[in-house]
Amino acid sequence: MTEHSVNKNDISRGKLVALAAAVATAALSFLAVTQSAQAQIPASSGSALQAAGYKTSAEKAYQFQNTMMDAYASGSTVRLTQSYSDQALGATAFTYDNAVAIDAYLLRESHDDVARAEVLGNGLIYAQATNFPFNDGRFAQAYFVNTPAPDGSGAYITPAAFPFYFYGSAVGDQAWAGMALAQLYRRTHQRQYLTAALKVANWIVANTYNTLGPGGYSFGTFINQFNQSVPSPNGKSTEHNIDTYAFFSMLAQITHNGNATNGASWRSLAQHALDFVLAMYNPAGGYFYTGTLGDQITINPSPIPEDCQVWSYLALLNNRYANTIDWALANLQTTDTATAPHSSLTGSEKITGIVFDTASLSTNSAAYPFADPNAVWLEGTAHSVAALIARAIAGRGSPSRFKDLETVEFFVKNSEAAQSELGAGQTVNAVAIPVGEGLVASTSVMDTGFGYTYGPSLHIGATGWYLIAIQGGNPFQLGYQSRTP
């Protein structure tokens, strides 16, 4: 079995100087930066950056995305992409995952990539227009994508009914779909993408604008047993409000400071989300709380998630809160090995990365006793890579950027190792997926602390975020580039 241990000492100061110099000149992608650094290091250097290797890794990851997208239909057929291999949730396509896939395709910008992003964008538009049981601008959490819709449209999108009933509409999912549609509009100038983005944005405002406590936007809605839409009893989410802030900020740019249907400006509506996010900051601890309890006012102190920390930086690009990245690295980093409790790894496999939240590290999970407290969340690891690159771009002249870039290199090497070995024997539409293309959601079964798990199933969300990260992308910014004052 291939050894997957990656040592930070293998990363030389010389190549980090070259890497930092390239980052300091522009918001370049990690692939471009590593290629620039490679050119400045003798070919004989044993510590030279493996830019060519990362390029190959990216190409294989895109091939996985294409394989998943074309599992049931191809070409311009309107569809969404199955999120996981068959071994997880069958032919289920999560709205969030497809938004991430759109971002990954738009970042590479080849003709085929943009065309694929448009197909998925058209899939979101179709899902929004036919959403069961309400087509009022919202998206469901997920859809089935293995059969054509019965309306004769030819679209491979149907309600995710039995046995999952993924009909709920969380604000974060709505905002992610909206951000992807806004990015598509910016890239293609096709009006239908902006129209769909505005529809879901107005749905968020009309259904979740909240004035209790620190304001912000509530969790969203769910569909009860009578197919009625009712407010979710969950508390407000910091992550959802980060997403909404970024989405409404994009709309403010695209519409030139335009207004929502209720007359409020998108800029002010974005600020309403930001006010909530900043109210969730714990200055003593250097992290963001997950949000509130169900009363919409009381702060929920535990667990503390990864996405609130690194996504806040990607969305705000405010170095006042840059220490949240450090909190995540210090408190949510782990290493999975075959000897870890309930690990799915074998032999000498060893992967280091980030977990979902503080609950994921618990060795006493009552809900999921089979979970591995050392499981690595590869999507979250990619989030951290993207945030570290963004902070390195902002840290021109700062010695700390060397440490950030060293961590980037370390996490990318671990993710590449996971890509090369994990996920063997998995299928999509009963067809084998080649080993070495996609990334699994987590290296072993991982408890999120929120009533669900991630596992070692190949995942377009984890793979999409990996592609975004190694290209230096930032999906929270219109145009994907991280720029700070």
Order of alpha helices (4+ residues) and beta strands (2+ residues): alpha-alpha-alpha-beta-alpha-alpha-beta-beta-beta-alpha-alpha-beta-beta-alpha-alpha-beta-beta-beta-beta-alpha-alpha-beta-beta-alpha-alpha-beta-beta-beta-beta-alpha
